[in-house]
């Protein structure tokens, strides 16, 4: 398989997984806009360094692993403060 074929296969695979990544990013960030920014940052990181796909992981695991590396590095909250009746 040529480098071009591999890149095309990777593009198709990532495109199929993108809705799941966006949904997950939205769930963690709390908004679609912020989640989409994280998803875009993930795609940009993968364009810069595709080595994560060569580590023996499935493409899905590699994609979400990259997302989590970005999520953690930005200092994103892992949980929200209690509100409502539980905060009282």
CORCORUR-V41874 format. One record per helix or strand of 2 or more residues. SS is the DSSP state (~ for helix, > for strand). FROM is the first residue (numbers start at 1). TO is the last residue. If there is no record, write none. Layout:
SS&FROM&TO ; SS&FROM&TO
//
This chain:
~&3&29 ; ~&32&48 ; ~&50&54 ; ~&59&73 ; ~&84&87
//
